[in-house]
Amino acid sequence: MALVAAVAATALGLALLESGFGFGTPGSGPEKPAAKVRPVDEDTAQDKARATGTKVEVTALRDESSTTYANPDGTFTLTTHAQPIRARNADGQWQDIDTSLVATEQGWTTTASPTPVTFSSGGPGNSGDTGGAVKSGLRQAGYASARQATYSGPQQAAYTAAGDDNESGTGSTEEDPATPTIPSTWSDLVTLTTGGHDLTVSWPGALPEPVITDAQALYRDVLPDVDLLLTARDTGFSHVLIVHTPEAAAAEALTELTYRLTSPDLTFQIDPATDTVTAHTSDGTEVAVSPTPLMWDSAGTPDVTIGDDPEPTDENTGSPEADPSASASEESDEETITESENDEAVTPEETNPDNGSTSATASPDTSTGDDTETGSETASAEPASFTRAAPAGLSTTDTLALQGLAGPVPGTHAATAQALLTDGAYLTVRADTKLLTAAGTTYPVFIDPSVSGVTDAWTTAYKRYPSSSFFDGANYNTGTTEARVGYESDTWGTARSFFRLKLNKKIKGATVRSATVKVRETHSWSCSARQVELWHTGGISSSTTWNNQPSWKDLITEKSFAHGWKSSSCPDADVDFNIKSLAQSAADGGWTSFTIGLRANSASGSGAETDPYTWKKFSAEGDHAPDLSITYLRAPNTPTNLAITAGTCDTSASPYINIGKQTTITLSAKATDPDGDLASLYFEYWRTGYSSTTKVTATKPAATATGAASWAIAGTKFTNGYDYSWRVRAEDDDGTDSGWAPTTGDDVCRFTYNTSIPTTPGAVSTVFPEDLKPDGSSGNGSVWSTETFGTTGAFTFTTTDTDVVKYAYSFNATTYANYVCASSSGTTGGPTASCSTVITSKTVTGKPTLAGPNVLYIKAYDAAGNASNAKKYVFYVTPKAVPDGAADYTGDQIPDFAAIRSTGKLYIESISNTGTYVASTPTTHDEGTLLTDATSIGHWWNGTSTYALITHNGDFAPGDGITDFVVRTPDGGLYLYPGDGYGGTDVSQRQEIQLPSNAPDPATLTDIKSMGDANGDEQPELLAISGDALWIFSGYSGGSFATATQLSASSWSGRDLVTLADFNSDDTIDLLYRTAAGNLWLRHSAASTTGTDWTTLASSAASLDGDSAYATGGFLTTTYPYLYGSPGMTSTDLPDIWAITPAGLLYRLDGTATGISATTYTGKTLTVGAIG
C-alpha cells in the first residue's frame, strides 16, 4: 500500500518582498481612510478622562493584542488578549482583524491580519530554485471534478490496525526510505509575513486557479481526487488536504509529498521528538511554527453541545470512579473519538468500567486510553471496505461544507503524521498507514499541517499525544481554537492548557489595583461544577508537549464551575480569575509577559485530573479568547538630581565629601510622576551606622512645575567629624511611593560634617544673572542673560569667612583651573596656586562656553589649603540670532558631527571651515553638571555595549533656529534632546517623541537620519530603517510626528544611511547609503512643488534617475564600522564623509557629485560606539 503524505510548514515575515513572488490576479485592495489621527498619549488621555468623567483610550499604546484606557480616577486599565484582536490595514491604520481575501497583484491577500498571508492565484509552476507561478483567472464556484464512487461499506465505530502500536507519539509509516526525492518544478503556494520576515511554501508542481470564499482558497484536484484548502487565520494559515477516496490515498504521487520552504533571511529546523518545524532568524529567534502534522477521517458526529440541545436529564448526584489515564507508553497514535449524549445522567449505581459491567445510564468512559476494537475487521495491506461520508464528485459548495473540515468530532479516527526536513528547505510529510488502510476509516480523510507566526501564544498539552505540539492552536484545521483542561476518557485523555499574556512596558513599577484573567468556557462534561486551577508557569514554545511542559511555579487561584454543556441549563459563560498578586509581581519585575497554566485539581479524588467531570473546553481564539485586565496606578519615578548644600550626592566609599560651617544644610531632589499627581518628596537622614536610633525624616511638597523639593536642616543638628547618610523617595496623591534614591553604591548619599573647611562662597553677575526665583529657588530657565553668547561678563565672588585667601573656578567643568587671589590670578593650577593674603570679595571676567544653560563652579580656600564645598552658579546665556546651518551644532555655521565614546559619553566633534578636525568637547549635561560615563547610561549607552542611535540636522524644538539631536536611546525610546546652539544639550530637557500608530516600534529601529526640512513644510523629517523596511516620519510638531510612511518594505536590513544632502545641485535632498557588500550607492530625489518629493527615495525605480555607484567596494563594516556623511566642509561645498576604522583612526573622505575624490587621515583616533 502506498503512503499518503501532506505538508507541515512554517511561516513568517514583516512585509512582502518588493518584487512579490510572481502570481495572482490583479485587483483593488480595501479603500484607504481619508485621514490619519495623531495618537493619544497617556497624559492627554488622563486629562481628558478626568475632565469628561469617562474612560479614554491611550491610542499611543494600542497594539495587536492590547488596549489601554485612562480612567477618571487617575488609574489606567490595560486589557491584553492571548491572541491578536486587531491588525493594520493597507493604509497602516488599526482595524479589527479581517482575514477575508482580496485580489492583489501578488495573489489573494488577507485584508487586515497581524500575520498577513498571500495565497497563489494558480499557475503552471516553474523549474529551478526561484519558484513562482503565472497569473491566471478565477474558477467558478460550481466546478466539480469527475470522481469515482465505488467504495462503500458498513461504518465502524472504531478500527483496529495491524502492526506496530507506534508508541512514540509520531505518525506510523513504513520504514523510512533514503533521502526523499526533491521535485524539480515548483509553484509558490503561500507566503506568510510576520515579525519582519517572509516565508514562502511552494507546491511540487502546477496549481489550479483557486475558488475563493471569504478567508478560504480551495484548489481542486491538485492531485487526482485530492483537493487542497488554505484558510487564512488570525495568526497564520491552515492547510488541509482533502483525500476523497482510498484510491487517491494509495496513489504513488502521494507516497512522499514534499514542499519547499524558502525565505530571504530565515533558516528552518525540525524537532525530531515532536515533528514540529520552526523558522528562525540569524540570532536564533523563533518566529514561526508548524506543530506536529495530524490527520483524521470523516467518521463520528458533532458534539451534543453543537446545534439544538436535548432536554437535560436529572442532575448528577454521584461521581464516576475513574482510573488514571494511560501512561505515555500505553498510548497509541490512532484514536476513536466518542462522546455520549447523556453525559450528565450519571447515577450513584454506576460501576467501574474496568470490571466489564455497565451502568443503567450513560456515564463518562473512564478507560485508560487504550484503543478499543468494536468491529471484527482489522487493517490489511490493501484497502478492504471503506465508509464514505459523502459521495464522490462533490461540488465546491459541498466540499466546503464537509463536516470534517472543522476538525475531529466524537467518533472520528485520528492519528499523527511524520515530518522530514531535507537540506533545511524541503519538507516531506508521510501519513499514518494504519488510519488510511483500516476498514473502519470513513472517507474523505483530512491531513492538516497548519502554520502560525510566533506572536502571542497558547498551547494545549495532551497526555494522549505526549510528544505532539499544538502550539498556537495549530493542527486539526480550524478545530483547535479551543483549549482543553481535565480528563476526557474517550477523546484526548488528560489535557492542560497554557496562555502567554503580553504586557506593555508602561506597567513597570506600577501599583496594581486589580487584575483579572477572563476565560470563556464553551464545553463541560456536565453541569456539575469541577475545580480549575490557575498557575503561574514557565514559558511555552513550539516544543511544549505533555512530555515537555513548562514548570508549574505557583498556584495563583482556583475556581469551581461548569458551563457549556447545555444552553438551557449551563450555557457558555465567562469565568474570572483574580490574579492581582501575579500582576503585581510582573509590574515590580518589569516583565514584558508571563504565562499562565490551567489544569484540573492536582489533588486526588472528585475533581482531580482522573475525574471525567473535569473535562472542559475554553475559547482560545477569536472574540472570546482569554484576556487579562489590569487596573493600575503608575508610581512616581525615582527622584533624580539629588544634591546637598554646596555639594552633590556622594555614593562613593569613604572618605566622603565634607560639608561644614553652614548655617543650614539643605537636601534637595526632584521627581516626576507619569500620572501628573506627584505630591511630595520624603527625605530621611541619620548618623551613618546608627539608623535605628538617629534617623530623622521629613515630607516636603514638590513644586508643581518642576517636581523639586528641598529640606533645610539647621547646621546645629550635626556634629563635627561625624559621617551622615541620607536618601529620598517620591510620593503621589494616592499614596504610591517610588523607589528610594540614590540607586548606586550602597543606595544612600553620605557626607562628613567638617567645621574646619571654609564656608561655601557666594557669586553674583549683572551681565549673567543667576537663574533664581525671587524666593531663592531655582528658576529652571526663567532668567536669561542681557547679552548674547560670545560676550564677556564680570562675576563677583564673596565669603563671610575671615580666613579665605583664594577662589578657584571653572566654567561648565569641575577642574577649577582658574584662580584669583588678593594680588594675582591665573588660568591654570587653581587648586594648588599659592596665596596668603586674606580676601573677602573678588571680581573676575569670563566668557561662557555655551549658549543656554551654563554652570560656574567656585571654591574658596583658606591659607592651609582647605577647600570649601563648591558653589554651583547656574545661569542662562541668550543665543545669538543667526539660525544654525545644516548639521551645525556649535553655532559657527560649519557642520559638526557627534560621537558616543566607547565608554559612554557623547562628544561634539568640531570642524573648521576648511574641513579640518578641530576638537572633541563633552558638552552634554544635566542642569549644568557634565555627564560622566556613568551618568550617560540611559542616554547614550546602557553601561555595557549597547549605544544610542543619534542624528542631528534639523530644528525640532519649536522655532528657535537651533539644531537638535534626535536619539533612539538604548532602552528603545525615541527622544528629542534640544541643542543650545553652541554644542551643549541639557539631558533633563529631553522630550519623548510620539510616532503615529502605524509606525514601527522605536525599539526596532536600526538607523535614523534627520533630513532637515526636505519637503518645504517648515518641519524636519526623519528617515529610519526598521527591520527590512525604510520609513520616513514627517509633520513634526509638539513632540510627535503626524505621518509615518513606509517607503520600502524590503532590502534595507544590513544597510546604513550615510547622508542626506544635495549631490546634484537641484535643491532637493538625495540619499547616500551603504550596502552589506561594502558599496556606497547614491539615489537622487525628484522635486515636489515645495521641495523634495521624498517618495522618490523609496526605490531606485522611483528615484530621479536610478541608483548610481558612488563607491564600489572598500566600505565593509569591518573596514569602516562608522560612516557619517556631512554637508559640504571643503571648498567643493559637496557632502563629505567622516569614516572611523576598527582601531579608531579618523579619516575624511572628500565628496564630489559622483564619488569620493580623496581620502585623508586626520591624525586623530576616536574610540567610539556610535556617531551621528
N, C-alpha and C positions, 0 to 999 in steps of 0.2 A: 504494500500500500504506500503510495507516495504521500509525503507530508505536505500539509498546508502551512503557509508561513505568512507573517504580517510584520508590520514595522513598529518599532518603538523609537521615537526620535526625540531630540531635544530642541530648544528654541530660545531665541532672544534677539535684542537689537534696540538702538535708540531711534534710528530713522532709516528708511530705505536708502540704499545707495543712490547716488545722484543719477546714475545711468539706468536704474531699475534693473529687473532681471529678464526683460525681453518678452513678456507675454501679457495678454489682457485685451479687453475690448474697450476702446475709448469711451469715456463718459464723463459726466459732470459730477463733482462731489457735492457735499452739502453747502448751502449758502453760508457766506461768511457774515458774522454780525457786523452791524454798521459802525460800532464804535467800541473802543476799549475803555474799561473803567480802572482807575488807579486803585491799587489795593489799599484796604483799610488796615492800619497798624493797630497794635494793642492800645496805645494811649488814645488814639482817635475813637476807637470803638468804645472804650471805657467811658470817655467823656460823654459820648452820645447816649450810652446806656443809662448813665446817671441822670442825664438831662431829660430823657424820654420815659424813664421808668420801665423800659423793655430791654430785653437782651439784644445785642448787636453782634453780628458775626465779625470776627477778625479775619477778613479775607486774605490778608497777607500771610496767614498761617495755614490756609486751606491747601490740602494736597489730595492725593488719590484716595486715601482711606480715612482721613480725619477732618473734623470741623471743630473750630474753637469759637466760643461766644464769650463776650464780656457781659457780665450781669450787673444790674443796677446797684447791687450791694457791694460792688468792688471786687467780687470774685470773678474767676473765669471758669468755664466748663469746657473741657476737651472731651470729645467723643471720637474714639478711634475704632475702626472696624477691622475684623480679622481678614477681610478681603476688600479690595478696592471698590469704591462706590461711585467714582466719577473718573472722567478722563478728559484730556484736552481734545478739542475738535480741530478741524483743519485750519482754523484761524488762531489756534493756540489758546482758546478760552475753555474754562472748565464747563463740563456739562455732565448730565447723567450718562452712565455707560450705555452705549448703543452698539451692539455687535452686528447689527444688520449690515449686509454687504452692499457696496455701491461700486459701479464700474469705473475704473480709472485706466490710465494708460498702462499701468503695471499689471492689472488683472482685476480681481474682485477684492476690495479692501474694506475693512471694518470702518464704520462711520466715526466712532469715538471709543477707543479702547485703551486701557493703560498698557497693554501689550499688543500693539496692532499686528494684524496678520493680513497677508495678501495671498489669495488663492489664485491658482492658474486659471486662465480662461481657455486652456486647451491648446493643443498643437502637436506636431509630428515628432518632436524630440530632436536632439542634436547629438552628434558623436563628440568624443573628446571630453575635456575637463570643464568646459565652460558651461555646459548645461543650457537651459533656456528652452523656450518654445515660441511659436509664432502666434500672432493674433488671429482670432477666429470668431465667428458669430456664436449666438447662444442657441441652445437646443430647446425645443418646445417641451412644455411640461407633460404632454401626453405621450412622449416617446416610450416605447416598450420593446425589449428585445424578444426574439423568438426563443423561448426556453422549453426544454423538455420537462414533462411532468410524469415521470414513470416510476417514481419511488414513493412507496407508501407502506404503512404497516401499523400495527397497534401501538398506541402511545404507552410508554413505560413511565412509571413514576420515578424510577431510578435505573441505573445501569451498572453493570459490573464489567470492568475492562480487564482482559487477561494481561498477565505480565507483571513487571515490577511495580510496587506501590509508589516508588519515587518519593521518598520521604524528605527530599532536600528542600522542597518548597518552590522549586523552579519547574518549568514545563518538562513533560515527559516526551522524549524524542528517540528516534533511532540513534545508534551510536554515531557520534559526531564524525562527519567525513573530514577530509583535508580542508584547507582554507577555502572558503566559498569562492565560486567563480564570480568575477566582477563584470557586470554588463558593460557594454561599450556605448550604449545610447541612453540618454537621459533627458527628462523633461522636468524643469523646475516645477514642483508641485505647490509648495507653500513657503513663504518667507515670514518669519515672526521676528519682531523687534522689541527689545526690552533692555533697559539698563545701559544703553549706549552701544549696543552691538546688534549685528544682524546674523541670522542663521537661516539657511535655506535647506529644505528637504526636497530631494529630487526623486522622481519615479523612474523605474527602469524601462523606458520605452515611451511610446506616444500616449497622449491623453486626449480623451474626447472632450467636447465642449460641455461644461457643467450646466446642470439645471439649478438655478439659484432660487432659494426660498428663504427669505429673511436672513438668518445667520448661517444657513446651510448651503453647501455646494455638493451636489450629487453627480458623480462621474459614472455613467452607466457602462457596464461591460468593459472595465479596464482589463479584465481577463474574461474568458468565457464563463458566463453565469456568475460573475463576481462584480459587484458594484463597490465603489469607494465613496464614503460620505465624510466630508470635512465639515466640522461645526465650529464656528468662532465662539470662544468662551471669554469670560471677563479677564482671565489671566493667561490665555493661550488658545489652544485649539484641541479638539478631539479628532481622532482619525479612526474610522471603523471600516473594516472590510466586511461586506455582506456576502457570504458564501451561500448561494441559494440551493445548491444540490450537492449530494455526495460525490457525483462525478466531478464537479468543479473542485471539490476538496482533494480529490485524488489526482488532479491534473499535474503533469510533470512541471508545468510552468510555476506551480506553487510549491514545489519541493523546497526551494530556497528562494525566498523573495527578499531581495537586497535593495536597500535605499541608500542614496548618497547624502552625506551631511557636509555642507560647506559653510564657511564663514570667513570674512576678511581677517579676523583677529581672535578667533576662539579655537580652543582645542577641545576634543571630545574624549571622555573616559567612560568605562563601564565598570560597575561594581560586580564582580563575579558572584558575590553572595546573594545579591538581590536582582541581578539583571537590570539594574537601573542605569540609564545612560545620562550623563551630565555634561554640560558645557561650561568651560572655564576661561577666564581672562588670563592674560600673561602673568598676573600676580597670584593666580590660583583661586580667585574668587569664583564661586559657583553662581552662574546667572540663569541657568535654565535646566530643566529636568524632565525626563520621561521615565516614570516609575515602571515597575515590573509589568510587562505586557500580559494581558489577560484575554480570555475567550470564554464564550458561553453560547448555549443553544436557545431554541425558542420554546422549550418546554415550560410548564408552570403557568400560574395565573397570578394576577396582581394581588398585592397585599390587600387585606379586607378594609384597611383604612382608606383605600383609594376608591372613589365613587360613592354610591349610596351606602349608608350604614344600615345593617340589620338592627332589629330591636335588641337592646342589651339584655343579657341574662342576669340572674341574681349576682350580687357582689360576692366575690371570693371571700370565704371565711377561713380558709386554711392556706397552707403553703405547701408547694410540692417538695418532695425530697429530692434534692439534686445532687448528683455525683459531680465531682470535678470534671472539667472539660479535659479533652485528650491532651496528652503531652505533645510536644513538638514532634517527637519521634514516632508518635502513633497516627499522625495526621496525613491524609492523602491529599493530593492536589485537586482531584475531581471531587465535586460535591453536588448533592441534590438539595435544592432549597425548598423547604416545605414549611407551611405555617397555617395552623388551624384557624378556622373562622370563629371558633368558640373558645378563644384563648382565656377569656375571663371566667368561664364557668367551671371552676375547679372546686372540688368538694374535699372535705377532710378525709373522705374514704379512699382517695386515690392511692395507688400503690407505687412502689419503686419500679420503674420500667426495667431495671436490670433483672428482676425476678421472673420476667416473662408474662406477667399479668397486666391487664389494662384497666383503667378506671371506667366507670359507667359514663362519665362525662369527659369532654376533651380537657387535656392539660398540656402544659408545655412539655415538650420532649426533652428529657434530661440525659440524652445519650452522650457517650463520651466523645463523639465526633467521628467514630469510625464510619466508613462508607457502608450503607445498608443495601442489601440486594432484595428487591421486592418482585423482580421478574426472573424468569428462568434463563433468559438469554445472557450470554457473555460475549465480549468483543472478540472478533476474529480478525484475521489478516486482511480480509476483503469485506466490503460492505455487505451486510446481511439485509435486514429490513429496517427502514428508517421512517420516522414520522415527519410529515410536513405540516407546519403550522399555517402555511399559505400556499396557494397554487403557484406553479411556475408561470413565467411570463407576466410578472406584475408590472402595472403602470408605475410611473414615477410617484403619483399620488399615493398609491397603495404601498409602494416600497417605503416611503417616508412615514407611513402610518404603522409600520411593523412594530408590534409591542416590544420586541427585544431590543430595538434601537436605544431605548432609555436605560438599558442595563438589566441585570438579572432580577427576577421576581421569584417568589416562593415556588419551588418545583423546578427551577432552572438547573441544568447541569453546567458546571463551570470548572475551569482549570487555568493554570498559568502557562504561558508560553516561554520559550527560551530565546534569549537575545545574544547575538555575537557581534563584536565590533572588530573590523579588519582595517589595519593601517590607520586607525584613528579617524576614519572617514566613511566607512561603508558598514551599514547596519543590516544585519541579516536576522530575521526572526523565524523560528521554527515552532510550529504549533504542536500541541499535545495530541499524539496519535490516538490515545485511548478515547478521548472525547469525540474525535472525528469518526471513529470506526465503531463505537458502541451501538448496540442495537436500539437502545433507548434514546439516542440522540435525535432531536427534532430540528429539522432544517427550516429556515436558514440558520447558519451558525455565524456568530459575530466575533471579530477579532479586533481588539481596541488598544492600540498604543497611543496614549494621549501625551500632550506636550504643554508645559506651562513655564512661564518665566518665574524666577525666584523673586517674588515681591513680598507682600505679607503672606504668611503661610499657615497652613494647618495640615494635619495628617491624622490618620487613624492607624493604630497598631492592632492587627488581628492575630490572635493565637492560632486560628485555623490556618493561616498562611504566615508562619513565623519568620520567614526570610523575605517576604514581599513588601515593597514600599508602595504607599498610597499617598505620596506627598502632594499637597495642594489639591487633594481630591481627584487627581488624575487616575484614569483607568475606568473600565466599565462605562465608557462613553459619557453620557450625562447622568449616569446613575449614582455617582458618588458625590453628589452635592450635599449629602447628609453625613454627619459624623455619627459614629456608633459608640455606645457605652454599655457595659454589662455583659451578661451571658445569654446567648440565644442558642438553644441546643440543636436546632435543625439547620441553621444557615451558616453563620460565620464563627460560631463559638464565642469566646471571650474577646471583648474589644475595649480599648481605651483610646481616647482622642486628645489631641493637643492643638493649641492655638497660640501663635505668636502675635502679640499685640504691640503695635508700634507707638512710641511716644514722641512728641516734639521736644526740641531742646529747651523750650521756654519753661518746661516744668521743673527743670533742675533747681533745687533749693527751695521749692515751693512748699507751703503748708497745705496739706490735703484736708479739705473739709469732709469730703465724702468720695467714695469710689465704688462703682458697681459694675459687675460684668453681667450682661443680659444675654441669655441664650433662648432660642425658640425650640421647645420640644415638639417634634412632629409625629412621634410614634412611641408608644409604650406597649408592653406585653398585655397589660390590662389597666384598669382604673385603680388598681391597688398601688398606693404610693410606695416607692422604694428610694433609699438614700443615694445621693450622688455626692462624691467628694470633689472639691476643687483644690488642686495643689499648685504650688509654685514649683516648676520643674526646670531642668536644664534645657538647653536649646535643641531645636529639631532641624533636620535637614532631609535631603532626599535619601539618606542612608538610614533613617529612622524606621525600624520594623519592630515586631514583637520581641525578637531576639536582640534588638539593639535599641532599647528605649532610653530616653534621657533620664537623668537622675530625678527621683521624686524627693525634692528638697524639703518642702514644708507644707503641711496640711493647713490651708488658709481658712476654709469653712466647709460646711456640708449642709445638705438640704434634702428633704424627702418630699417627693411629688410624683405625679403621674398625669400626663397629658398626651393626647393624640391617638387614643385607642378608638374611640367613637366620638363623632362630632356631637352626638346628642347627650353624652354624659361626661366625657373628659376630653374636649376638643384640644387642638393645638393651642399652645399658650406660651407666653414668655415667662422665664424664671430669672429672678435677680439674685446674684450672689454678692455679698458685701466683702470687698477686698481692700478696705481702706488701709490696713496695715501694710499690705504688699505695695500699694501705690505710694505710700509714704516712703517706704524703703527705696523705691525707684526714684522718687524725687530727691531724696537725700543723696543717693549714689550717682545721680545724673545719668541714669540708664536711658538708652535710646529705645529699648524694647524689653519685654520679658515674655516668658512662655508659661501658660497655664495648662494643666492636665486635668481631664475629667475621667473619673473611674467610679465603678460601683464600690460599695463599702468594702474596705480592705479587711474587715473582721470576718469571722465565720458566722454561719447560721443564716437566718432570714435576712435578705438584703445584701448578702455577700456576693462576690463575683461568680459563685457557683449556683446562684438562685436565678432561674429563668425570668422571674418577675423584674429583675434589674435591667432587662433589655430595653434600651431606649435609643431613639434617633434624634439628632438635633440638626437644624438647618445650619449649614456651614458656609453657604454662598448666597448671593442674591440679597433681596431686601431684608431678609431676616437672619443674616449672618451674625454671629456673636459680635457684640460691641462692648467697649469699655468706656464708661463715662466717669470722668474725674472732675470734681469741682475743687478749685484750689485758689489759694492766695499766694501771690508772689512775695517772697521775703525781700526785705531791703537788701541792697548789695552791701558786701563787706566794706566798711569805711576805708578810705584812702587818705592820702595827704596828711598823715599823722605828723605832728610837729610839737615841739616844746619850746618854750621861750628861748630864743636865740639858738635853736638847735633843731635837729630832726630826730625821728625815732631811731634809736640805736639798738639794733638786734644782734650786734656782734658780741664776741666774748670779751671778758674783762681784759684791759681797763675800758670803762665806758666813758661817754662824753661827760665833761664836767659842767655843771650848772652852779652858779654861785652869785653872791652879792645882789640878789634880786629882791625887790620889794614883794613882787608876786611872781609865781611861776605858772605859766599858762599852758595847759594841754589843749590841743586842737586837732580836729579832723573834719572830714566831710564825707557825706554818703549820698547815695541816690536810691530811689525806690521805683521799680518799674511800674507800680500801680499809682504812683504820684501821691501817696499818702504817708510819706516819711514824717515822723513825729519828733524824734529826738535822738540824741546820741548818749549812750550810757557809758560813763568813764569809771575806772577804778584804778587806784594806785596803792602800793604797800611797800614797806621796807623789804628788800629782797631777802628771801629766806624766812620771812615772818608773816606770810599772807593770812594765816588763820587768826592772828591777833592784832595786826596793824592795818588791815585793809580799810580804805576809805572810798566811798562811792558817791557819784552824783549823776543825775539825769539832767541834761541841758537841751533846750529846744533847738531844733535845727532850723536854720534860716530857710524861708520858703523858696527863695530864688536859687540859692547855691547849695543847700543841704549842709552847710558848715555849722559847726558848734564848737564852743570852747569852754574851758573851765579854769578860772583864775583862782589859784591857791596861794594863800599868804606864805611868804618865804619863811615865816616863823614856824610853820608846820614841819619844817625839815631840819635835820641835824647834820652839822658839818661832818664830812667824812663818811656818811652812810651812803650805801647804794640803794636805789629805789627802782621799782618795776611798775609799769602801767600798761593798760590796754583799753580798747574801746569797741563797742558794737552799736549797731543801729536798731531802732525800734520804729514800727509804723503804728498807724492809728488803731489797728486791730490787735495790737499786742504781739505781732510776729517779729521775731528777732532775726538779725543777720548773724553770720558767724563773727567771731572775735577777730580783731585786727591788732597787731600785725599777724601775718601768716607765714613768716620766715623765722629762721633762728629758733629760739625757744618760744616763739609766739608771744613775746612780750617786748616792750621797749624798756630800756634801762638807762639810768644816768647816775652819776655820783654828785652829791651836793658838796660843793667846794667853795668856801667863802674867801679863799686866798687868791682867786683869779679876778681880774678886772670885771667891772660891770659891762654888759653889752652896750656898745656905743649907739648913739643916735645919728641920723642923717637927714638933710633937707636940701632941696634944689628948687629954685624958682623956674628954671627952664624945663626941667624934667621932674615934675612933682610926683611924690609917692602916690601909688594907687590906693588911696584910703578914703573911706566914707567919713562923714562928719563925726561919727561915733568912734572912729579909730579902727574899725574893722576893714577887712579887705574890700576894695572896690570892684574886684573882678572885671577890670577893663573899663570902668566908668570914668577914669581920669586919664587924659592923654596930654602929651607934651604940647607946648605952644609953638615949638619949632619942628620942622620936618627932619626926617632921617638925614644924617650926614652933618648935622650941626654939632658944634662943641658947646658944652654947658658946664656950669660950676656946681659942685656938690660940697656941702659943709658937714664935717663930722664933729660930734660933740660927745662929752662924757661928764658925769658927775663925780668921778673919782679924782683923787688928788695925787695919784702916782702913775698916771699914764704918760708914756714918753713917745709912743709911736702908734700910727694907724697903718694897717696893711689892707689892700683892697684889690678887687679884680671885677671885671665885667663878664657876666654870663659864664663864669667858671670859678672854681674854688681854689685857684692857685695862689691867690693873694700876692701876686708878683710885684704889684705896685706898692709904694710906701711913701709916707710923709712924716717927717719929724719936725722939731722946732725950727731948724735952720737948713734942712736938707730934704731931698726927695729922690725917688728913683723908680724905674720901671721893671727892675729885676731884683730878686733876692729879698723881697719884702719881709718874710718871717724871720730872716737872720740878720737883717741890717741893724747896725749898732747905733743906738740913740740913748741920750742920758738926760736931756732937759725935759722937765715936766711940761705938758701941754694940756689944754682943755678943749679948744676947738681949732680945726684947721680946715682950709678950703682948698680943694683940688679941682682941676678941669679935666674933662674926659669926653670922648666921642663914643656913644653907644654903638655896639657892633651889629645891632639888629633893629629893624622896624618892628612895631608891635611890642610884645612883652619883652622886657629886659630885667635882669637882676644884677644889682650891685652888691657884692659881698664885702663886708667890712669887719675887721677885728681890731681891738685895742690891746696894746701890750704895755706891761709895766717894765721897770728897769731890770728886773730879774728875768725877763723873758717870758713871763706868764702871759698867755693869750686869753682874751675873753671869748665867750661864745660869739658866733658870727651874727651880725646884723644882716638880714636879707631885705634889701631895699628894692621893692618891685615897682617898676614904672613902665609906661607905655609910650613908645615913640611913634609919632604920626608919620605914616608912609608918605613918600613923595607922590606927586600927582600922575606921573607918566606910567601907563599900564605896562605890565611885563610883556616882553617879546615871547615868541614861540619857544617853549621849553626853558625859558629863563626863570631860574628860581631865586636868584640873588639880586635882582633889580638893576643889573647893568646892561640889559638888552642883549646879552650873549647867552646862548644855550648852555645849560649845565646838565650834568647827569648825577644820579644818586646811586650809592652803593651800600648795601647792607653787608657789613663786615661779617666774616665767618663766626665771629664771637658775639654778634647780635646788634651792635649799634648801627644807626643809619648816618652816613656821611654825605654831605654835599660836595661834589667834585667840581670845582670852579675851573672855567676855561677862559683863556684870553680871546681877544677879537681876531687873533691870527690862528686860533685852533690849538694853542699851546696849553698843556695841562698846567694849572697854577697851584692848586692846594686842595687838601681834604679838610673839611670842617664838620665836626659833630655838633649840629645846631638844634636837634630836636630836644625838647624839654617838657617838663610837667610843671606848669605855672612858674617857670623860671629856673627850675632845678634840672640841669642837664641829665639826660637819661644815661644810665650806665648799661653795661651788658646785661646785668640782672634785671634792671627796671625796664629794659627794652622788651622783655618777654611779654608776649601777648600782642605787641605792636608789630615788631619787625621779625621776631623769631619765636620759637616755642621753648627755647632754652637748650635744645639739643641740635637737631639738624634740619628742621623744617623752617623755611623762611617765607616771608610775605611776598606777594606779587605787588609791585609798585609801578606807578606810572605818573608822570606829571607833564601836562601840556594843555592846560585849559583853566579857565576861571570858573570853578564850581561854586564857591561861596558867592553869595548874592552881590554881583555887580561892583566888586572892589578893584577889579582890574589886576588882581594878583594871582599868580599861578599856584594851584593847589595840588596836593597828592591825592590820588585815588588808590586805596590799598585793600587788597584781599588778604586779610590777616591770617595768621597760621591756624586759627580755630575755625576758619571757613566763613567769617563775616566779611562784609563789604563796607568800607568806611571812607568818608571824606576827612582828610587831615588838612585843615586850612593852612595856607602859607602866609607868611607875613611880608613877603615882597623882598626880603633880604637874606633868605637862606634858612630861616627858622620856622619851626612849627611847634605849637603847644599841643601835646597829645591829649591834654584834658579837654580840649575844644573839639575833639573829633566827633563826627556825626555819622550814624549808621545810614547807609544808602538803601532805600527800598527799591526793589525791582518789580516790574509788573508780574501778574500771576502766571503768565505763560513763560516767564524767563526761567532758565536753569537755576538750580541752587548755586549760590556763590561758591559753596564748598567744592563744586565740581569744576570750577574754572582753573585752567592750567596756564593761561596767559591773558594779560589785559594790556590795552594800549589806548591812551586818550588821543582823540582826533582833533581836539580843539573844536571850534565851531566850523564844521565841514559843510553843512547844508544851508547855512545862512539864516538859521532861526535864532541866532544870538544865544544859543545854549551849546555847551560842549557835548560831544558824543563819545561813547566808549566802545571800542571793539574788543571782543573777547572770544576765546576758544574754550568750549566745554565738551569734553569727550572728543567726538569726531566732527563736531559742528562748529561753525563760525557764526557768531551773533554780533549784532550791533544794538546798543541801548541808546535811545535818543529822547529828546524832550525833557531834559533835566531841569527840575525846578523844585525848590523847597525840600531837598533831601530825597527825592525819588525821580526815577526815570518814568516817563509816561508810556514809552513804547519799547518793546523788545522784539526784534525781528531776526529770525534765523536766516542768515544769508545763504548758508550751505549746510546740508545735513551730513556730509561725509568728507573724508580725506584730510581733515585738519588735525587729527591726533598725530602727535610727533612733529608738528610744525611749530615754528616760532614766528611771532610778529616782530620784525626787526625795526621797521619805522613806518610812519605815515607822514608823507611830505610831498611837495610838488616837484616831481622829477622832470617833467616835460614843459614846464613854464606856461601852463594853460590855466593857472589859478584854480586848479582842483587838487584834491588830496589823493595821492597814489599810495599803493601798498607794496612794501618790500618784505618778503617773507623767506624764511629758511626751511628747507625740507629735511627729512630724516637722512637723506642721502648726502647732505652737506652742500647743497646748491642754494644759491640765492636767486629768487625769481621776482621780477618786477611786474606789477599789474597796474596799468593806467586806468584811472576812472574817467567817466564822462561827466559833463557839466549838466546841472539842472538849471532851472530858471533863476535860482537864488544862490547856487554854489555847487557843491559836489553831489552828484547823484550816487549815494553810497550803495545803492542796489547793484551798480555796475562793478562793485568789488566782490560780488557773490561768487563769480567763477571766471575762468579765462574767457569763456564764450560770451559772458555778459559784459566784459570789460570793453574799454575803448578800442583796443587793437590786439587783444590776446596777450597772454603772459610771455615775457621775454626773459632770456637767461641773463642775469646781472653778473653772476659769478658762478662758474662751473667747478664744483669740487673744492676741496680745501677748507670747507667750513663745517665739518662734522662737530658735533658737540664734544667729542673727545679732543678736538684741536682747539676750539674756542667755545668753552661752556657758556660764556656770556657775551652776547652781542647787544649793543644799544645804538640804534640809529638816531642821529641828532639832526635838527635843522642845520643849514649851512654854517660851518665855523670858519672855513678857509675862504680864500679870495674868489673861488668859483661860485660861492653862495648856494651850492647844491648840497644836498644832505651828505653827511659824513657818518662814519660808524666807529664806535669805540668797541674794541674786542679785548677780552681777557683770556689768557691761556690757563690751563690747569695749575701752572706754577704761579699764577697771579701777575704775569707780565702784561702790562697795559700797552696796546697798540692803537694808533689812529689810522683808519682806512679812509683815504680821501676819495670822495664820491664824485662821479660825473653823471650825466643824464642817462648813460647806458652801462656803466660799470665802475670798477674801482681803478683809480689811476695810480695810487701809490700806497704803500704800507709803511708806517713809521713807528718805530719803538720809542715810547716816550721816556724810557729810563725809569719809569715808576713801576712799583709792584703793589698790587692790591689783592689781598686775600679776601674774597667776597663769597656771599651766599646768594645774592640776587642783585640785579641792577635795574634801573628804570628811570 
